[in-house]
């Protein structure tokens, strides 16, 4: 009974999550959340079946259970399409996106006809079809898992080209979700191949904990690309250009133009200290230069040999070092120094500082204190 209630609770949680994603009160990442809604509905159907079976309603609700099994064909394509929407600037839902649900539609026709008593397959064909459905579900899961993981990895590289604080839009929670799904699939294969049994309580507990975690992060997720349509178009081109520049040596700026723009950029960063703005992004900096977003991206990635994330945060690290050495800011803790230097999160501050100096902020301060102590003794 406990296991039944756990699965039933999971199913209810996923239904509520689907409603939140589909109605989307915050009105952010609308297309992505629609696909997440389908993912949650699929997960709700999948977790409902064990509850129906455990409650003893399998015979009475055989049609419902058979239909719920089809959700396996919709869950991973829905998650993958949600990730595509999350990670692609200005991406709209296209008709071709629905082709990913074609296996679900094919198996739905056959499954519904069989469950309604109008099966058009022979017994032998039905056996082959059943075998193909099992193979299809497992292979589809692996294929879409790999595609989704690759998308997220590319996204986390791309956002460093346009913003300096990647933590709020890194979509790490989706990587954790993929990790949980991958772990569950691995446990399934281990149990089949090596005849290892896993506690029947583990699966519903993982589902329930995972659903609550996903709910929190999905509600907290801010808009990934909160830019104007023209800026979104330029950002998409930046991603394409950087990929192309890695393969070719196409020159977008002459040496003279690059030198002039470097001087202008250096002035803005050193004299006006634009890096102190925690919301500074590539389109905003391009407007202040003023140059196109694509030209500024080329200047940073090709002419200077860095990306926006590294470039801006390197200046912030230098500012933080000055603040640490200043008597005027001795009253600030490390988080206060990070905010004064333009950082918006402690994680980004620590990561950038370690990369630029080879030391953590705490180690840097301690080293400076030790140096002062030595000089005083001497």
Secondary structure, DSSP 8 states (H G I E B T S, - for coil): -HHHHHHHHHHHHHHHHHHHHHH-TT--SHHHHHHHHHHHHHHHHHHHHHHHHHHT-TTTTHHHHHHHHTTHHHHHHHHHHHHHHHHSTT----GGGGGGGHHHHHHHHHHHHHHTT---S-HHHHHHHHHHHHHHHHHHHHHHHHHHHHHHHHHHHHGGGTBS--GGGS-HHHHHHHHHHHHHHHHHHHHHHS-----HHHHHHHHHHHHHHHHHHHHH---S----HHHHHHHHHHHHHHHHHTT----SS-HHHHHHHHHHHHHHHHTS-GGG-TT-BHHHHHHHHTS-HHHHHHIIIIII---HHHHHHHHHHHHHHHHHH-GGGTT--HHHHHHHTT-S-HHHHHHHHHHHHSS-HHHHHHHHHHHHHHHHH-
